[in-house]
């Protein structure tokens, strides 16, 4: 009896945190497709960004006039705002793919489509002009980015760029005062349950750690500080051979549902202990184009019974204890890597924030819904934490904006390949990893 009393005194209570979903922007409710083209989303993006850049121009170059492309005059210095278009020699074309399908030589898919001869063009609603000079590098920019350029028209009819103004980091809500209390958010991505590289034991170890079923009292005390879990895409992987557009036999249908059932068993254990957000990824049973809509709750009969389970959009925006998070399952950054160059994925992430656009390559090379009167990927408020899932390795950095903004950037590695989850401390936005290995001796 006495032993039982001692145990009851040492029961650990999991810390609690407030949660607010901000996915309304990315949800498609009353949108209807009436055959509209993508020109509307580009027009909306240009209008939003032009208003912003016009307000910044007087502080940048107060003595120079702002004009449209149609109003350019030879040798007259001015500022012009427009959308960049990158002409790429190696960019894949559907007609090329069709013709090469019929030829004997296989179609090579390069990792990056950059070429030294790539050129940039600036467009606004009055016209377009080819850009020249060494200030604006084609290797850094992609089609869809809106910028303000200082320069003048040359004899050849090009616009010689002398300086560039980007929108910069958006305003940030004030960082909550440090409470002195450690609370953690765990990020996992690329579980690929059902795939050849998936390791169920590895994932079970992670769940046992999060839910406090592993380790001594000290370990359990650390686990009790975890207040939220985010699954950032590609949680399941289906057998490729089954998805060929043919009608499936009943045994194949059950094979197709196995990965989801297995994932639901795992997630039920997490949802029984603490709040859980699941985002769709490129391999998940969700719509292909961004923004991806939440995975249907009927796929998760076990975990969705808990009010702690939330199926979210991709991109996903939310607040935990007034700390704002913004993240994707990785498609936006992976696409930037194909059409531009940077030293690492963190630099791509920082560029999207400075351009104030989460996915600038939509809809040119990355699929997105043809919105008519809004661009949901426009970043109007700077997050405190910006994360991207399904990356090759873990990377993190803390960047500062010109107005004192502080943003924690996180690249979340694929769990199926690395066995690594990322833990963020809400108190100071510091990060560390949780690594799980299950190697057995022969």
Secondary structure, 3 states (H helix, E strand, C coil): CHHHHHHHHCCCCCCCCCEEECHHHHCCCCCCCCCCCCHHHHHHHHHHHHHHHHHHHHHHCCCCCEECHHHCCECCCEEEEEEEEEECCCCCCHHHHHHHHCCCCCCCCCCCCCCCCCEEEEEECCEEEEEECCCCCCCCCCCCCEEEEEEEECCCCCEEEEEEECCCCCCECCCCCCCCCCCEEEEEECCCECCCCCCHHHHHHHHHHHCCCCCCHHHHHHHCCEEEEEEECCCECCCHHHCCCCCCCHHHHHHHHHHHHHHHHHHHHHHCCCEEEEECCCCCCCCCCECECCCCHHHCCCHHHCCCEEEECECEEEEECCEEEEEECCHHHHHHHHHCCCCCHHHHHHHHHHCCECCCCECCCECECCCCCCCCCECCCECCEEEEEEECCCEEEEEECCCCCEEEEEEEEEHHHHCEEEEEECCCCCEEEEECCCCCCC
